[in-house]
Amino acid sequence: MVRTIKRRFWVDLIEHEWRERSVVWLAGVRRVGKTCLSQSLPDIEYFDCELPRVRRMMEDVEGFLDGLAARRIVLDEIHRLKNPSELLKIAADHYPNLRVLATGSSTLGASRKFKDTLAGRKRDIWLTPLCAADLADFKNTDLAHRLLRGGLPPFFLADELPERDFQEWLDAYWAKDIQELFRLEKRSSFQKFAELIMAQSGGIFVAKSFAAPCEVSRQTITNYLKVLETTFMVHVIRPFSGRRPNEIVSAPKTYAFDTGFVCYHRGWKDLRAENLGALWEHYVLNEMMARMQSRRINYWRDKRGHEVDFVIAGRGARSPGGGAHPVAIECKWSAGEFDSGNLLAFRRQYPQGENFVVARDVARSYVRSYGDVKVRFMGLSSFGDLMLGGGAGAWRK
């Protein structure tokens, strides 16, 4: 049983969004901690929509909401209701003093039950696996432990590596998320695809390479990937491109949602030095998504093999000068591993924009110049704070 731990970063985020809208949708994969987080909120009344008696209470929507007046309520696993969007829409439109936190394992519009996505009526929060701020709350800042066990609280807190739990999680994911939301057939093909994606996490995605081992068509593989992305199990990182002839413009990279599942599917029971760089890249990506609450992240690669781990572009990447320029981010387990060649190749194509190296062993930020290109080296906590504060703070939403 997971003890109740107040995850202050997420509690503060929920409280902030409630000041903007009366309805907040809290999404995230199963066992990421949505229930424990929602129950930890102050002055909350909790309703578990998996229970038949609770669902019966909500059949008369107005009668149910009338009895709650100006309270703060949680509707956990709300997709279990027959018409969940109706309840949320009525709450948003007619009960402005009521605060509703609704939870689910996917984006709001994933299920056919949601006839209305409530655009303009709600705020969305995506609860990721444990981020850097969570480790302090869990009183365990051992990074190797976090990378190997992953960021699902029960797995992170287990006394021993919970190998059997990873497969049980996948079985429940198929039965409770995939079947209820999408009703896919060919369980073995879908699970084989999910396992391959986990094992090859961080690589370029080529649909046809999965078709034969999964015994389905290329189009089916593409559909499977959309399902994994919608349910937050896989992050699809698409290439940043100005349509220059030497750039990769269409091949996405796929990242598993959690380092623990990467380790499990690669058969890693202990971490070696050569494993740490790839897992750190996944962890930095998780931190960016938690802080930004967005998947608006790209990577860059040219046809000569130069590659930048992550690029943030568009309106969310405004430089101090006020123009919209791409921000380049490299992830390194050790700052000494940084080779400027890839970043300089990127800046020859896109001269303006901020450059960051996020490294595990940087305690105090500093800047180095490589010709005309300035690069700021930062630890993960400082980089995360930057994404919420000045400079790159406009990245969020």
Order of alpha helices (4+ residues) and beta strands (2+ residues): alpha-beta-alpha-beta-alpha-alpha-beta-alpha-beta-beta-alpha-alpha-alpha-alpha-alpha-beta-alpha-alpha-beta-beta-alpha-alpha-beta-beta-beta-alpha-beta-beta-beta-alpha
